Each structure stands twice: as C-alpha cells, then as structure tokens.
C-alpha cells in the first residue's frame, strides 16, 4: 500500500510538523502495511488556516461550478474504484466484493447525488417580503470513523463542498490510507488549493485540536456516543455548530403475518455485513411468541453461511476483537441462549470474531442495550404488537430499524410509532437522497440528500 508521509494542506503534500507516525495494520493477518504521520495541533492549525484562506473564493464560486468539481471528483473515485476497494480491504479487512460494491461503490453514488443537488438547490428563496439566503457556514472540521472509511468522508465532504464550505478532514487512525486516496482524488478533480485539507493523527490529539480550533465553524463527527458527547461539549463552549452521527441499537421488527424466512435471512445478512461494524445494523430481532422458535432456527441456519475469512471479515483491531468477545461472554453470563458462534476466536491469526446469534434475550440484558459493533445478533420475543413497539423503543439510541409486515400499510403504521431516524419497510432499498441520522443518543443532524446539505448552510433574511 502506498502511504504519504505528509499532510495534504493547501493543495499540496507538506511534511508533518512532528516525527511520530501511526502504523496501519491489516486486521486479517495482523501485518503492518504502512505508516502515516501522527498529526499535531500545529498541523491542524496549518490546515485550518489554509481552509480559511480558501473559503471566500470557494463560497463565491457559482453553484454550477461547484457542482462540476464535485462531479469531477465522483468520476475520479469511480475510475479508481479497484484501487480504493483493495485499500479498504487491506486496512479494514472487509471481503473484497464488499469493498467493491459498498466501500468503493456507494461513495460514487453519494458524490453524484451532491453534484446534482449543488446544481439544482435553491440557495436563495422568497418568503413574503423577504429574500432568504442560504449561505455556507464556513470551515468544516470533519472527523470520520473507520467502519466505512470512504463513505463517511464523502457523506461529509461532498455536501460541505456543495454548500460552499471548505473542509479539514481528520480520518480514523485505523484507516488513513483510504483518506489519503481521497485527498489525491480531490487534487486530480481540480479542487482549488485549500478547499479540502487532510490531517492524519489520533483523536485525542489531532481530533481534539480540530474540534477546539477557533477557526472551525462546524464540527461534523461520526463515531461513538461517548466521544460525540465530548465534542458536543467542546463545541458548545465555543457556541460552534455540530453534526453528530453516533451509536445505534436498531430493532428489526417482524410482525405476525410477515414473510418470516425473508425477514430473518435479510436481518442476519444486515447484522453480519461489514463484520457487524455498522452503527445502523439491526442488532435486535423482535419476533412474536408463536413463531419465535422458527425464527431462531432460521437465524441459526442463515448465520452458518457467514464463514470467517470468506463471507465475513475480521473486526478492525485487537481492542475491538476483545471488546466484542467480551460482550458475547457477557451474554452467556447473563443467561441468553447461545444459538450460534461464541466467544472463542474462530481463527488463529487476524482479529476475527465468530458470527454469533443469541436467543432468549431479555430487554434488561447488556447485549440488548449496548452497542456491540460486531457480528452479534440478539433475538427477543414479544407477546403482541404493543409489546413489540415497547421493546423496539426501549433503548437510549434511535438511529435506524426495520419493520416487516403482511403489507406495507401495516408496516408503515408501526414504523410511524418507532423512535428512530430511519426505518426500512419490508426490505426497503438504500436511497442516497434520504436523510440519515438519529433520535435520542444516536446524534444530532442528518446526512445525505438535501437534509445533509442543509447542515452546512446558515440562513440570512433580507426584508424589503
């Protein structure tokens, strides 16, 4: 893997201010595949200064021209899709096919959606005797996670660029090579110098410096709720805007009369995808008492297809592996029935976790309440539809979910009462224009589509 030994600031690769580096490890074989510089507050300051200098010019650039640059970026990402997929597989461990279709493919789709939105969005609106101007908020500090390294970058950077903002990105330290590829793509696409800047580093140093920097107008963060709280507190002290996409413990509700086999199989696939490292994964499957044991049997059969090292990859690092295995041990300890998998490592090398299914899970159990972020499914039993709704909403999170019913009307009626930001109805397809974000402790703000664009705009009214 190619790794840059500097930061991308002001349209060029510059030497880092310090000598410390971060080793990038392939979680499938535990081999070091490269090193990137560990950025300092000095590096962050240089990047923010470059973004501030570039902001007036980029904000004044006509939306059609901004759209053209985003479209060019989309085209570069598409042309480099194989390289991106191989890089994501090397530093995240995801199976190559998943890396091609999701990790490399979805960001192209999202970038394209923002190229279209930038060209068509009404940045100036009439409201009675007022003209309402929607203007870029300024410099954006984007802090992204490792689980979908390119998608999360594009989901922040593309709408920020469409709005007329400039960006400083601090990617996760586990997957910085993908971020460096993205920086190369912005240069190849012809973005003006300073419009996009990259600082690699650890969260406690570079991420904290970015969140605290007085030159940053908005912090967009995706990651754990615990870190999101700290960023929110930091931003609040400076009266700075934030967009937080945080944890989840989403419910997959299978109503009586739904196609049980389809709902269970799709639900298992949803949880096992990306080794369970998806904040919106439907990790709680809710089934009526009459069909409960049938659902458990179907889930056990379905999960057997997810062979570690083949259809499911490792988790990202040793710390995450230990954390997920600890949750599995906790589930057994608290009395859940282990249907498949278990805490034992399935392979001698690599940070693999056995795809695991628990039955007889009660809502008070740790595995029913806390985000595990691994290939672990909990199946809960409900007595009637009102009980199912109570269980679905019995969580501090509210990011996503799914409902399966005998027809869409029944499923929609249930989904309307769920306290969550996005619900898939009877296997609904991904929509890059649909707003994504959470209720409760799952975050503040939305990503994707016009709602994602609005996060990077501020409002001015002119009265006549």
C-alpha positions in Angstrom: 0.0 0.0 0.0 1.2 3.5 -0.9 1.3 5.9 2.1 2.1 9.6 2.1 4.5 10.7 4.8 3.0 14.2 4.9 -0.3 16.1 5.3 -2.4 17.4 2.4 -2.7 21.1 3.1 -3.4 24.0 0.8 -3.4 21.8 -2.3 -0.1 20.1 -1.7 1.5 17.3 0.4 3.5 19.0 3.2 5.9 17.5 5.7 4.3 16.8 9.1 5.4 19.1 12.0 6.4 16.1 14.1 8.2 12.8 13.8 5.7 10.4 15.2 3.9 8.0 12.9 0.9 5.6 13.1 1.3 2.1 11.9 -1.6 0.8 9.7 -2.3 -2.8 10.3 -4.2 -5.3 8.1 -6.7 -6.9 10.6 -6.9 -10.1 8.5 -3.3 -11.1 9.1 -2.0 -8.5 11.7 0.7 -7.3 9.3 1.8 -3.7 9.1 1.0 -2.4 5.7 2.2 1.2 6.0 2.8 4.3 8.2 1.2 7.7 8.2 2.2 10.8 10.2 0.6 11.4 13.6 -0.6 15.0 13.2 -0.2 17.6 15.9 -2.1 20.8 16.8 0.4 22.6 14.7 -0.6 20.6 11.6 -4.3 21.1 12.3 -3.7 24.9 12.7 -2.0 25.0 9.3 -4.8 23.1 7.7 -7.5 25.3 9.2 -5.6 28.4 8.1 -5.5 27.0 4.5 -9.2 26.3 4.6 -10.0 29.8 6.0 -7.9 31.4 3.2 -9.7 29.4 0.5 -13.2 29.9 1.9 -14.1 33.3 0.4 -13.2 32.2 -3.1 -15.0 28.9 -2.8 -18.1 30.4 -1.2 -18.3 32.9 -4.0 -17.9 30.2 -6.7 -21.3 29.8 -8.6 -23.1 26.6 -7.5 -22.9 25.2 -11.1 -19.1 25.4 -10.9 -19.0 23.8 -7.5 -21.3 21.0 -8.9 -18.9 20.5 -11.8 -15.9 20.0 -9.4 -17.9 17.5 -7.3 -18.9 15.7 -10.5 -15.2 15.5 -11.5 -14.5 14.1 -8.0 -17.1 11.5 -8.5 -15.6 10.5 -11.8 -12.1 10.1 -10.3 -13.4 8.0 -7.4 -15.2 5.8 -10.0 -12.1 5.4 -12.1 -10.0 4.5 -9.1 -12.6 2.1 -7.7 -10.4 -1.0 -7.8 -7.6 0.7 -6.0 -10.0 2.1 -3.4 -11.5 -1.4 -2.8 -8.1 -3.0 -2.4 -7.0 -0.3 0.0 -10.1 -0.7 2.1 -9.8 -4.4 2.2 -6.1 -4.1 3.3 -6.7 -1.7 6.2 -10.2 -2.6 7.3 -10.2 -6.4 6.4 -13.6 -6.4 4.6 -14.1 -9.1 1.9 -13.0 -7.7 -1.5 -16.5 -8.0 -3.0 -18.0 -5.9 -0.2 -15.2 -3.4 -0.6 -16.0 -3.1 -4.3 -19.8 -2.8 -4.1 -20.2 -0.9 -0.8 -17.0 0.8 0.3 -16.0 1.9 -3.2 -19.3 1.9 -5.0 -21.7 3.8 -2.6 -19.4 6.9 -2.2 -19.6 7.3 -6.0 -23.4 7.3 -5.8 -23.4 9.8 -3.0 -20.9 12.1 -4.6 -23.0 12.1 -7.8 -26.1 13.0 -5.8 -24.4 16.1 -4.4 -23.2 17.1 -7.8 -26.8 17.2 -8.9 -28.0 18.9 -5.7 -25.4 21.6 -5.9 -26.6 22.5 -9.4 -30.3 22.4 -8.6 -30.6 23.6 -5.0 -32.3 26.9 -4.2 -29.7 28.8 -2.3 -32.0 31.9 -2.5 -35.7 31.8 -1.7 -38.6 34.3 -1.5 -40.7 34.3 1.7 -43.3 37.1 1.7 -41.5 40.4 1.6 -38.1 38.8 2.4 -35.4 37.2 0.4 -33.9 34.3 2.3 -30.3 33.5 1.6 -28.8 30.1 2.4 -25.1 30.6 2.8 -22.1 28.3 3.6 -21.4 28.1 7.3 -17.6 28.4 6.8 -14.8 26.0 7.6 -15.9 22.4 8.5 -13.9 20.1 10.7 -14.8 16.6 9.6 -13.9 13.7 11.9 -14.7 10.3 10.4 -14.7 6.7 11.6 -13.0 3.5 10.3 -16.0 1.3 9.6 -17.0 2.9 6.3 -13.9 5.0 5.7 -14.6 6.4 2.2 -18.4 6.6 2.5 -18.2 8.6 5.7 -15.7 11.0 4.2 -17.8 11.6 1.1 -21.0 11.9 3.1 -19.5 14.9 4.9 -17.1 16.4 2.4 -19.5 16.4 -0.7 -22.3 18.3 0.9 -19.9 20.7 2.6 -18.4 21.5 -0.8 -21.8 21.8 -2.4 -22.8 24.3 0.2 -19.6 26.4 -0.4 -17.7 25.4 2.7 -14.1 24.4 2.9 -13.0 21.3 4.9 -10.3 19.9 7.1 -10.6 16.2 7.5 -9.2 14.1 10.4 -9.9 10.4 9.5 -9.8 7.4 11.8 -6.3 6.3 12.6 -7.1 2.7 11.6 -8.0 3.6 8.0 -5.9 6.6 6.9 -4.8 5.2 3.6 -8.3 5.5 2.1 -8.4 9.1 3.3 -5.1 9.8 1.5 -6.5 8.3 -1.7 -9.5 10.6 -1.3 -7.1 13.6 -1.0 -5.4 12.5 -4.2 -8.8 12.4 -5.9 -9.7 15.9 -4.8 -6.4 17.1 -6.3 -7.0 15.2 -9.5 -10.5 16.5 -9.8 -9.2 20.1 -9.7 -10.5 21.4 -6.4 -8.8 24.7 -5.7 -6.0 24.7 -3.1 -7.2 24.8 0.5 -10.8 23.8 -0.3 -10.0 20.3 1.1 -7.3 19.5 3.6 -6.2 16.3 5.3 -4.5 15.8 8.7 -3.9 12.2 9.8 -3.5 11.6 13.5 -5.1 10.2 16.7 -8.3 11.5 18.0 -7.0 12.7 21.4 -4.5 15.0 19.7 -5.5 15.9 16.1 -9.2 15.3 16.5 -9.3 17.3 19.7 -7.3 20.2 18.2 -9.7 20.3 15.2 -12.8 20.3 17.4 -11.4 23.1 19.6 -9.9 25.3 16.9 -11.4 28.8 16.8 -11.1 28.8 13.0 -13.6 25.9 12.6 -17.2 26.9 12.3 -18.8 23.5 12.3 -17.7 20.1 13.5 -19.1 17.0 11.8 -18.3 13.9 13.7 -19.3 10.2 13.2 -18.3 7.7 15.9 -19.2 6.6 19.4 -21.7 8.4 21.6 -19.1 8.9 24.3 -16.8 10.8 22.0 -19.7 12.7 20.5 -20.7 14.0 23.9 -17.2 15.4 24.4 -17.2 17.0 21.0 -20.6 18.5 21.6 -19.4 19.9 25.0 -16.3 21.4 23.4 -18.3 22.9 20.5 -21.0 24.2 22.9 -18.4 26.1 25.0 -17.4 27.9 21.8 -21.0 28.3 20.5 -20.0 26.3 17.5 -22.3 24.2 15.4 -22.1 20.4 15.4 -23.4 17.5 13.4 -23.1 14.2 15.3 -23.9 10.7 13.9 -23.4 8.4 16.8 -24.3 4.9 18.1 -27.3 2.6 17.5 -29.1 -0.4 18.7 -31.6 -0.8 16.0 -34.7 -3.1 16.1 -35.7 -5.4 13.2 -39.4 -5.9 14.0 -41.1 -8.9 12.3 -44.8 -8.5 12.7 -47.2 -11.5 12.7 -48.1 -12.3 9.1 -44.8 -11.1 7.6 -42.7 -13.3 5.4 -40.6 -14.8 8.3 -38.0 -16.6 6.2 -37.2 -13.5 4.2 -37.2 -11.2 7.2 -34.9 -13.4 9.2 -32.4 -14.0 6.3 -32.2 -10.3 5.4 -31.9 -9.4 9.1 -29.0 -11.8 9.6 -27.3 -10.5 6.5 -27.7 -6.9 7.7 -26.0 -7.7 11.1 -23.2 -9.8 9.6 -22.3 -7.3 6.8 -19.1 -5.4 7.4 -18.4 -7.8 10.3 -21.2 -6.1 12.3 -19.4 -2.8 12.3 -22.3 -0.7 11.2 -23.9 1.8 13.5 -27.3 1.3 11.9 -27.2 -2.5 12.0 -30.5 -4.2 13.1 -28.9 -6.0 16.0 -32.1 -6.7 17.9 -34.6 -9.0 16.1 -38.1 -8.9 17.5 -40.4 -11.9 16.8 -43.8 -12.9 18.0 -44.0 -15.7 20.6 -45.9 -18.1 18.2 -43.1 -18.0 15.6 -40.2 -17.4 17.8 -38.5 -20.8 17.8 -38.9 -21.0 14.0 -37.2 -17.7 13.7 -34.4 -18.8 15.9 -33.9 -21.9 13.8 -33.9 -19.9 10.6 -31.3 -17.5 12.0 -29.0 -20.3 13.1 -29.2 -21.8 9.5 -28.6 -18.4 7.9 -25.6 -17.4 10.1 -23.8 -20.7 9.3 -23.2 -19.3 5.8 -21.0 -16.5 7.2 -17.6 -18.2 7.4 -14.9 -16.1 8.9 -12.2 -15.2 6.4 -14.6 -15.8 3.5 -18.0 -14.2 3.7 -17.3 -12.2 6.8 -14.0 -10.4 7.6 -12.3 -9.6 10.9 -13.1 -6.7 13.1 -10.8 -3.7 12.8 -8.2 -4.3 15.6 -7.3 -6.3 18.6 -9.0 -3.9 21.0 -12.3 -4.2 19.1 -11.9 -8.0 18.9 -11.5 -8.2 22.7 -14.5 -5.9 23.2 -16.9 -7.9 21.0 -15.8 -11.2 22.5 -16.4 -9.7 26.0 -19.9 -8.8 25.0 -20.5 -12.4 23.9 -19.2 -13.7 27.2 -21.5 -11.2 29.0 -24.5 -12.6 27.0 -23.8 -16.1 28.1 -23.2 -15.0 31.7 -26.5 -13.1 31.8 -28.4 -16.2 30.7 -29.0 -15.7 26.9 -29.2 -18.9 24.9 -26.2 -19.2 22.5 -27.6 -20.5 19.2 -24.5 -20.0 17.0 -21.0 -18.8 17.4 -19.5 -17.9 20.8 -16.6 -16.0 22.4 -13.8 -18.3 21.1 -11.7 -16.8 18.2 -12.5 -18.7 15.0 -9.0 -18.3 13.5 -5.5 -18.3 14.9 -4.5 -15.2 13.1 -6.4 -12.0 12.4 -8.9 -10.1 14.5 -11.8 -12.4 13.7 -15.0 -12.9 15.8 -17.3 -15.8 15.4 -20.7 -14.7 13.9 -22.9 -15.1 16.9 -26.7 -15.4 17.5 -28.4 -15.2 20.9 -31.9 -16.3 21.7 -34.0 -15.8 24.9 -32.6 -12.3 25.2 -34.5 -10.1 27.6 -34.5 -6.3 27.3 -32.6 -5.8 30.5 -29.5 -7.8 29.3 -26.4 -5.9 28.3 -26.4 -7.3 24.8 -29.9 -5.9 24.3 -29.0 -2.4 25.4 -25.4 -1.6 24.5 -23.9 -1.2 21.0 -21.6 -4.2 20.4 -20.3 -3.3 17.0 -19.5 -6.8 15.9 -21.3 -9.8 14.2 -23.7 -10.4 17.1 -27.5 -10.8 16.8 -29.9 -10.8 19.7 -33.4 -12.3 19.2 -36.1 -11.1 21.5 -39.7 -12.4 21.9 -42.8 -10.2 22.1 -46.4 -11.0 23.0 -48.4 -8.6 20.9 -47.8 -5.6 18.6 -47.9 -3.1 21.5 -45.2 -5.1 23.3 -43.1 -5.2 20.1 -43.3 -1.4 20.0 -42.3 -1.1 23.6 -39.3 -3.3 23.1 -38.3 -1.5 19.8 -38.3 1.8 21.6 -36.6 0.5 24.8 -33.2 1.9 24.1 -31.2 5.1 24.5 -30.5 5.0 20.8 -32.7 5.8 17.8 -30.7 5.6 14.6 -32.4 3.1 12.3 -34.6 0.0 12.2 -36.7 -2.3 10.0 -40.3 -3.4 10.0 -41.7 -6.4 8.2 -45.4 -6.8 7.8 -48.1 -8.7 5.8 -48.3 -5.5 3.7 -46.6 -2.1 3.5 -49.5 -0.3 5.1 -49.3 -2.4 8.3 -45.5 -2.0 8.5 -45.7 1.8 7.9 -48.3 2.2 10.6 -45.9 0.5 13.1 -42.8 2.4 11.8 -44.6 5.8 12.4 -44.6 5.0 16.1 -40.9 4.0 16.3 -38.5 6.5 17.9 -35.8 6.2 15.3 -34.4 8.2 12.4 -34.7 5.8 9.5 -36.8 2.7 9.0 -36.7 0.2 6.2 -40.1 -1.2 5.3 -40.3 -4.8 4.1 -36.7 -4.7 2.8 -36.6 -1.1 1.5 -33.6 -0.2 -0.7 -30.8 2.3 0.1 -31.7 5.8 -1.0 -28.7 8.3 -1.2 -31.2 11.2 -1.0 -32.9 10.0 2.2 -31.8 11.8 5.4 -29.8 9.6 7.7 -29.4 10.4 11.4 -30.7 9.6 14.8 -33.1 10.3 17.6 -32.1 10.4 21.3 -28.4 9.5 21.9 -27.8 8.5 18.3 -26.9 12.0 17.4 -27.8 15.5 16.1 -28.4 16.4 12.5 -28.7 14.5 9.3 -26.5 13.2 6.5 -27.3 12.5 2.8 -29.6 14.3 0.3 -30.9 17.8 0.7 -31.2 17.4 4.5 -27.5 16.6 4.6 -26.7 19.7 2.5 -28.7 21.9 4.9 -26.4 21.0 7.8 -23.7 23.1 6.1 -25.8 26.2 5.4 -26.7 29.1 7.6 -29.7 31.4 7.0 -29.8 35.2 6.3 -33.0 37.1 5.6 -33.3 40.4 3.7 -36.5 42.4 4.2 -37.9 44.7 1.5 
